[in-house]
Amino acid sequence: MPHIGKVNSDDKLAVHMTAPYASDPRDTRGRLHPEEESAFRSPFQRDRDRIIHASAFRRLKHKTQVFIEHEGDYFRTRLTHSIEVAQVARTISGVLGLNTELTEAVALAHDLGHPPFGHTGEDALDALMKPYGGFDHNAQAIRIVTSLERHYAEFDGLNLTWETLEGIAKHNGPVTGDIPYALADYVALHDLELHTHASAEAQVAALADDIAYSHHDLHDGLRAELFSTDELAELPILDACFAEVDRKYPGLNYYRRRHEALRRFFGVLVEDVIGVARANLAEADPRSVRDIREAGRMMVRFTPGLWSDLKVLRKFLFHRMYRAPEVVVMRERVTGVIHDLFPLFMAHPENLPKQWRKDVAEAADETALARIVADYIAGMTDRFALQEHARLTGSDILEKTNLAGAWSGD
């Protein structure tokens, strides 16, 4: 395991951690490429800062969450989603006595591997990449932070700590079965112990992701008028939230009413996760972060009852939002964009930017070239993918419809 020197124990480096199973930056397993650590930032703070300054993080501003990137200034993008996830994660982590800096780093990085057009773009790219190993956005995030970000003199990637990389790779649980090539390539160099669970901090980031999009997709769907406030008020969890608002603020303005209900919904999810995590941790009584990894189950999760209610809400969103007629039309169109761009770059890699030419020249076979093309397309924003498609094919898909552009991107 790569060695890293102990962090200065000065108070300015200390993080308020009360749990014995919290990830202590002074005990980090280090970085693949040894570096002299900062005198005033902990290793996890440094990871977080490198993620925020990464090109891939900035590009999230113009990548889909649910609605087409340029259709409205108020709809969520991957960037605003990641910020909301980090906010929720940091709150929960602090309550549980965990390392908030590691939690925040994992939360901010969790969606870096998403291609343009949300999960629609991922599905299209995965289908095209099947002969070459497939495509997985979680594995692609690892590829970005360990290889594709090329700004530093001494290494490719961001050279993040083992703990942050572990969290990005397996925040949703152990990675078993067929390991995506983008993850397998790195693990061959730097073992992330894919068979175990991640730290409690990474588990918090995963649940914060669920909380954030469950909340904001309802908000965005209302703004897009894909369903009504009255319909939401009849759904599980939300019915009690609206009832409480109506009792406390009778006759409240329509917009304020739904905002108050949704913020209560948000709070219900956060409190549920905190309660379950506390109970699970008390039962398991872990004495170290290693105990968390080897617990054999997630410590941070929803109660079965709330999870059952959330599945009802997600089914509603799937039919009324992610598969709304106008959404389906745009899903088909943007799938066509990916399906046009991939074979075009495979046949004419000279159309890739000049900074990609060296990789192309060194590609040993068709699989290597395909993975370079996938890296390039996955890094595109919605806007740039549409522009490149129009430039290279002469076809502008946005001119073909007057429908509000949207697609699934939960």
Buried (B, 14 or more C-beta within 10 A) or exposed (E): EBEBEEBBEEEEBBBEBEBEBBBBBEEBBBBBEEBEBBEEBBBBBBBBBBBBEBEBBEBBEBBBBBBBBEBBEEBBBBBBBBBBBBBBBBBBBBBBBBBBBBBBBBBBBBBBBBBBBBBBBBBBBBBBBEEBBBBBBBBBBBBBBBBBBEEEEEBBBBBBBBBBBBBBBBBBBBBEEEBBBBBBBBBEEBEBBBEBBBBBBBBBBBBBBBBBBBBBBBBBBBBBEBBEBEBBBEBBBBBBBBEEBBEEEEEBEEEEBBBBBBBBBBEBBBEBBBEBBBEBBEEBEBEEBEBBBEBEEBBBBBEEEBEEBBEEBBEBBEEBBBEBEBBBBBBEBBBBBBBBBBEBBBEEBEBBEEEBEEBBEEBEEEBBBBBBBBBBBBBBBBBBBBEBBBEBBEEEBBEEEEBBBBBBBB
